[in-house]
Amino acid sequence: MPRLALYALVVCALAVTAAVVSFVQGSFLGVVWVLLAGLSSNMAWYYLRRAKAEKAAAAAESQTR
């Protein structure tokens, strides 16, 4: 797993935890945490897909040689 994807997943998990804590305490600041969780989740998917595409491109290039 790419390092940036792993960091994004960690941020996502922490943001979800912070959102739950905020909503349990009655604060609507949890909405910001939910948005941050969504953003970091999308970043994780992007980095995973990019690494997969780069790996496939490298494999295709090595086969053509």
C-alpha positions as CSV (number, residue, x, y, z in Angstrom):
1,M,0.0,0.0,0.0
2,P,1.4,3.4,-0.9
3,R,2.5,5.5,2.0
4,L,0.2,8.5,1.1
5,A,-2.8,6.2,0.9
6,L,-2.0,4.8,4.3
7,Y,-1.7,8.3,5.8
8,A,-5.0,9.3,4.2
9,L,-6.7,6.3,5.7
10,V,-5.4,7.1,9.1
11,V,-6.6,10.7,8.8
12,C,-10.0,9.3,7.7
13,A,-10.3,7.1,10.7
14,L,-9.3,9.9,13.1
15,A,-11.8,12.3,11.4
16,V,-14.6,9.7,11.8
17,T,-13.7,9.2,15.4
18,A,-13.6,13.0,16.0
19,A,-17.0,13.4,14.3
20,V,-18.6,10.8,16.5
21,V,-17.1,12.4,19.6
22,S,-18.3,15.8,18.5
23,F,-21.9,14.6,17.8
24,V,-22.0,12.7,21.1
25,Q,-21.1,15.9,22.9
26,G,-23.8,17.8,21.1
27,S,-21.6,19.9,18.9
28,F,-22.3,20.4,15.2
29,L,-18.6,20.8,14.6
30,G,-18.8,17.1,13.7
31,V,-20.0,18.2,10.3
32,V,-16.6,19.5,9.5
33,W,-15.0,16.3,10.6
34,V,-17.4,14.3,8.4
35,L,-16.4,16.5,5.4
36,L,-12.7,15.9,6.3
37,A,-13.3,12.2,6.5
38,G,-14.9,12.2,3.0
39,L,-12.0,14.2,1.6
40,S,-9.3,11.9,3.1
41,S,-11.3,8.8,1.9
42,N,-11.3,10.1,-1.6
43,M,-7.6,10.9,-1.4
44,A,-6.8,7.3,-0.2
45,W,-8.8,5.9,-3.1
46,Y,-7.0,8.2,-5.5
47,Y,-3.5,7.2,-4.3
48,L,-4.4,3.5,-4.4
49,R,-5.8,3.7,-7.9
50,R,-2.8,5.7,-9.1
51,A,-0.3,3.1,-7.6
52,K,-2.3,0.3,-9.3
53,A,-2.2,2.1,-12.6
54,E,1.5,2.8,-12.3
55,K,2.2,-0.8,-11.5
56,A,0.1,-2.0,-14.5
57,A,1.9,0.5,-16.8
58,A,5.3,-0.8,-15.6
59,A,4.2,-4.4,-16.1
60,A,3.0,-3.6,-19.7
61,E,6.2,-1.7,-20.4
62,S,8.4,-4.6,-19.2
63,Q,6.4,-7.1,-21.4
64,T,6.9,-5.0,-24.5
65,R,10.7,-5.1,-24.1
